[in-house]
């Protein structure tokens, strides 16, 4: 396998693993937020704001991975 093929597989793995990790993180954060709202409905607003900030930070990882993958793909071609 040449270097370009190995680099493409590496970038695909990086983006895939980052997406899987973000999906798991989003699920955990959202599930815990729903549990918190079920236990204390009066804190719904505060919990939702914290959840959206957390989900935004979690989603930054796959976005960064995709950008790095595009940069690497540009270096290959």
Beta strands, then each sheet from edge to edge (+ up, - down):
end
